[in-house]
Amino acid sequence: MTDTKGNESSGQDTNITRFPEAAGKIIESIELIAEPGYYGIDVNFTGNTAMVFSVEPFVVALPYLGDWTTGERKILKQWKPVRSVSLKT
């Protein structure tokens, strides 16, 4: 099971996930994979086990209309964030 703890930081959600199943295992190698269509991190342990992290590129746009006439930003209107769509489910 994973232990998840959420915190608020700088107005953004942060998330910490721990993997107690990996505690005490001996790391044999760590691989970073960057191929067209796949990004991942493999932490390979002795005993032919591994923690595999599939990583997706992700984009968030935070649109707003701003007035800069005073030299300082004044937000006139904000819209909901626009997020990229995950290709994996």
C-alpha positions, 0 to 999 in steps of 0.5 A: 500500500502507498502512504499519501499525504497532501499539503498546500504549498504556494497555492498549488497542491503537493503530493507525497507518496511513499513506497514501503514495499521498497524499504530495505531492498538493495538497488542494483541499477537505476535507468532513465528511459526517454524514447518517443512515446515513453518516458520512465524511471526504473529502479531495479533491485536485486532479486529481479524486482523493480519499481517502475515509474511511467512519466507523462509530459503534462502541460497546464495553462493558467489564462488571465487578462491583465492590466499593466498600465500602472507597471504592476499586474492587475488581474481583470479576469481569470479562467479555469486552468487548461490541462493536457489530457492523459494518454494512459488510463 
